[in-house]
Amino acid sequence: MNAAPTNNAAPKTEFIALMAMMMSLVALSIDGILPAIGLMQSTLPINAEQDVQLIISLLLLGMGIGQLFFGPLSDSYGRKPLVYVGYFIFLIATFICIFAPDYHWLLIGRFMQGFGLAAPRILSMAIIRDKYAGPQMAQIMSFIMMFFILVPMLAPLIGQGILLFAPWPAIFGMMLVMGGISLLWFILRQPETLQDKHRKAFKFTVLITAFKEVCTNQIAMGYTCAAGALSGSFIAYLGSSQPLLQEQYELGESFALYFGALALVFGFSSMFNGKYVIKKGMQYMIMRAFCGLFISSACFSLYTWFYQGLPSLTALSIYFIIAFGCIGVLFGNLNALAMEPLGHLAGMGSAIVGALSTFIAVSIAMVIGKLYNDTALPLVSSFAVTSLIAWLLAAWVERQRGEAVAD
């Protein structure tokens, strides 16, 4: 580990809550606007149905690029100063979104939001890696996911509630307030975790060397690609959930409640993972979760096809509960496994791992978004395909690891 906890560090429970809040700004920025997408279409000039998904995809693309900026610099200048810079960019970008005169300015603001959010998102991972490693890190990540899940559950409800009294730009005002609160909390309560002796002078050649190290490390690269593939389908779900559930399944204003209820599944599965990952191990947990996700998605794809792409809402809900339960186990463990061999370059390593997985995920999500045809079939099928790819990648990594140990 790069740094030991300092005496004035926030208590463990507070630390988990703070890191969860910083990470959850991404979820807040995505899920909070989902109920407003239909209103955005009616008030801003948007040319095609698929273009709406750029409101989500560009934020994630900006975050992927931002990680390559904030992560390496944090290894030289410390975690806290770069977190401050990221928050500043996020707050300015949120103002742009509030006062955006047209759709193009909104997309610019969303990209900048993502770029700024990269700092609290990726550097919170580096801070956690500074303090914990291995199964302990996976356990902390699972507990963070348990807190983190409250935001995807509540954000659509908050967004829907705001729309009852104010126009959709007010949702970005809510993001502004939450960003300011988490920044103030971070300033007052979180000490620097990167010790001076572990700081490295920033050089572009060092970034290239680190990039090569990550890309040639079979464990880090394998799990990064697995996480990216799996995240691609989930991002596609975020982008298509509003038109699919609110319009095709005619949930209307109940969409926020339905979306939030499904988010609870992540919380319960993350709690389950946090309880058993120390005892069973990360590899044990992900292999069984992959098995459950692939089998359920493959079977339900056939079922969905039989019903012309629109099975009953009850059947779709049962599938989502099973699938999201598996994904809740996978996300925290895949990130921890990707970072496990990169403790000596936590900031730069987390940046590269996060950026690569984000680029893979956004690329996959854009393809799936183009396939959306007002049915659930492209989404469910994508979960089957990407979970199989990620499962095979994880199995290959563990086989390579076993061969290395045998040698």
N, C-alpha and C positions, 0 to 999 in steps of 0.2 A: 504494500500500500504506500501511496505517495506521501500521505500526511496523516498524523494521528489527530484525533479530536482534541481541540484546545479546551482549556478550563472554562472559558466563557462561551462555549458552544451551547446552542439551544438544546434542551432536553430531547431525547430520541423521538418522543411522540410529536413534539413541536417541529422537529426537523423533518419528519415524515410529512406532516401537514403542510409545511412551507414548500418543500420540494414538490408535493402533489399539486399545490396551488399554482406554482410556477409552470409546471408541465401542463396543467389543465387549461391555461390560457389558450393553447392551441385548440382544444376541444370546445372551449367557450366561443372562440372566434369562428368555428365551423358550425357547431350545432345550434348556437344561438340564433343564427340567421335562417335556418332551414324553414321555419314557418313563414318567413317573409319572402321566399324566392318567387312565389306567385305574384306578390305585389311588386317586386322588383321588375318582373317581366312586363307588368302593365304600366309602370311609370318610367322605365328606361328603355331606349331603343335597342332591342336585342333581335338579331337577325334570324337565328335558328334556335330550335329547342335545345340542341346539344350545347350551345354556347353558354347556357346557364351554369353548366357544370364547371366552367372556367372560374367561377367565383370561389370554388373550393380548390380546384386543381392549381391555380396560380398561387394561392397562399402557400400550399405545400411545396410548390416549385421554389418559391422565394425562400422558404425555410431550408430546403435542401442546399441551395447556394449559400445562404447565410451561415450554415454550419461550417463550411470550409473556410469562412472568414473568422468567425468567433472562436472556434475550437483551437486552431493553431496559435492564434494570438494570446489566448488565455494561458497557454503553456509558458509564455514569455512574461506576460504582464499580470498574471493572476486571474482568478475567476471573477472577482467582484467588479473590477473596472469594466470588463467586457460585458457583463450583465447589465451594467448601467447604460452603456452605449446601445445595447439591443433594446432595452426598454424605451429609451428616448426615441429611437426610430419607430418602434411600434406605436407609441403615443401620437407622434406626428402623423403616421400613416392612418391612424384611426380618425384623426381630424379630417384627413382627405376623404375618407369614406363617408363621413357624416355630411360633408358639404359637396360631394361629388356631383357635378352638373350633368354628367352623362355616364353611360356604361363604361366607356374607355377609362375615364378617371377613376371609376370604382375599381376596375381591374388593376390599375396602377397602385391604388391604395391597398388592395388586397395583396399584391405581390410584395409591397413594402412591409405590410403587416407581417407576412410570413418571414421576410428577411430579418426583421427585428425580433420576432418570436424565436428565431433560431437560438438566440443567446440564452434566455431562461430555459428553453427546452433542452438544448444539448449540454449547456454548462451545468445544469442541475444533475445531469447524468455524470459529468466529470467530477462534480463535488461528491456525489455518492460514491463514485469509484475511488476518489481520494481517501475516503473513510472506510469503505468496505470492499470485500472481494468474494468471489466464489459463491457458495450457497448462501452466505450471509447477505451478499448483494442481491441475489435473487429473491431472498425473503423480504428485504427492504423494498425492492421493486414491487413485489406482490402486494405488500401493505400500502405502498404508495398508490398502486392501481386501485386498491379498495377505496381510498379517499378520492382518488382521481375520478372514479366512476360516478360520483355524485354530480359532477359538472355535466357530462353527457345526459344524465337523467334529468337534471333541473334546467339546463340551458334552453331547450326547446320550450319548456313550460314558461320560463321567464320571458323568452322572446315572444311567445304567443300572448302572454299577459301584457307586455309592453304595447303590442299591436292593438289591444283593446282601447288604449288611451292615447296613443301617439303613432306617428308614421314610422316606417321601418328604419330611418336613420337613427332613431332613438335607441335602437338595439346596439348600434356602435357606441352610443354614449354610455351604455351599460358596460361595454368592454373597456372603455376609457377609465371608468371608475374602478373596475376590478383590477385593471393593470396598475393603476396608481396605488391601490391598497397593497397589492403583493409586492410592489417595488419598495414601499415604505417599510413593510415587514422585513424584507430581505436586508435593507440598509441597517435597520436597528438591531436585528437578532442573529444574522448569519455571519460569522467571522470568515476570513479568508482560509481556505483549506490547502492551498498550494504553498508549501514551504519554500523559502528562498533558495535553499540548496537544490531543489528539484526544478527550478526554473531554467529554461533554455533560451538562449538568444535566438530571436526569430530570423530565419533565413529561408528564402524560397526553396533553396536546395534541400533544406531539412524537410519541408512539406513534400517535395517530390520523393525523397527517401522514405518518409513515413507512408506515403501513398503506395509506393512499391512494396513496402513491408506488409501492409494490410492486404494488398492484392495478391501477394505470394504466400500469405499465411492461410493454409487450407481451412483451419478452424474458423478464423475470423471471416474469411470471404464466403465460405460455405453457409454459415449462419446468417451473414448479412444478406446474401441473395435469397435465402429462405424467408427471412423476415420481409424483404422487399416484395417478393411474390405474393405472400399472404396479405400484406398490407394493401397491395393493388386492388384486390377484390373488395377489401373493406372500405377503401376510399370510394370505389364504385358504388358500394351500398350507400354511403353518405350522400353521394351525388344524385342517385336515382331514388332514394327513399321518399323524398317529397312528391315527385310526380307519380311514383308507383303507389304509395300508400294513401296519400292525401287525395289523389285524383282517380286512379284506376280502382282502388278499393273504397273510395268515397268516404274516407275517414274525416275529412274536413278539419274542423278545429280540434277534433279528438286525436289528430296525428301526433301532437306534442305529447299527449299522455301515453299513447302507444309507444312512441319512440323512447320515452323516458322509462317505461316499464321494461322494455327490452334491454335498456342499458343496465338495469339491475342485475341481469344475468352475468355481466362482466364482473360486477362487484363480488357476487357470490363465488364465481369460479376463481377469481384472484385470491379471495380469502381462503378457499380450499387449497389453492396452490401454495400460498404462504405457509399453511399449516403442515403440508406434507412434503414440500420440496426438500427440506433439510433431511428428512428421513429417507425419502426415496431417491433423490437426486434429480437434477434437471433433465438429463437424458431420458430417464424413465418416464417423467411426466410428459415431455413433448412427444415421444413416440406414441403413447396411448392417445394423446389429444389429436395428433395427426390422423391416426387410424379412425377415431370417431368422426372427425370433421370430413374426411374423404368419403367414408362409407355413407354417412348421412346425406352429404351433398350429391353424390352420384345417384343414390336411390331416389332422392327427391327431385333430381333433374328429370328422371324418367317419369315420375309421377306428374311433374309440372307439364312436361311435354304432352302427356295423355290428356290433360285438361286445357290444351291450347294455350299454355303459358300463364294461366290465371287460376290456380287452385283456390280452394276456399281460404278465407282469412284465418280460420282456425288451424288448418293444415300448415299454412305458411308460418304461422306463429310458433307452432310446435317445432318446425324445422329451425327457425331462427333461434329458439331457446337452446336447442342442441348445439347448433353451429357456434353461437356466440359463447356458450359455455366452454367449448373447446378452444376458441380463439383467446378467451380470457386467460387460459393457462399458457398458451403459446407465446403471446406477445412479450411478457416480462422475461420468460426464460430464454427466448431466442436472442433478445438484446443482451442479456447477461452472458450468454454463451459466446456471442460474437465479441464481447469486450474482454472476456476472461484472459486471453493471451496478450492483451494490450495494456496491461497495468503500467508499464514503463512509459507509455505515452498516452495517458488517459484523455487529455484534452484533444490532442490531435487525432488520436485513434477514434474517439467518440464522434468527432466531426466527420471523419472520413466514412466511418461505418454508417452514421446517420445520413450523410449526403448520398452515399451509394444506394442505400436501401430506399431512400425517398425518391431518387431518380427512377429506380426500377419500379417502385410502386406507382408513381404518377404516370409513367409511360403505360403501364398495364391498365391503370384506371381510365386513361383517355381512350384506349382501344375498346374497353368494355363499355364506356359511355357512348361511343359511336354505335355500338351494337344494340343499345337500348331501343326496344320496339313496343313500349307500353305494356310489356308483360314481365313476369318475374324470371322467365327462362334464361336470358343472358346472365343475369346476376347469379342465380343458383348454379348454373353450369360453370361460371367463372370460379366459384368457390371450390367446386370439384377439381377443376384443372389446376388451379394454383396451389391447393392443398396437397395434391399429388406431387407436383413439382417440388414444393418445399419439403415434403416428407422424404422424397428420394434424395434431395440434397443433404438433409440431416443424416440420413442413413449412410450416405457416402462419406460424410465427414467422420462419423463415428467408426466406420470401417477403416478409414485412413489412420485415425488415431490409434485404433487397436493394432494395426500393422506396425505403426511406429513404436508402440510400446513393446511389441513382440521382438522387434529388431534390437 
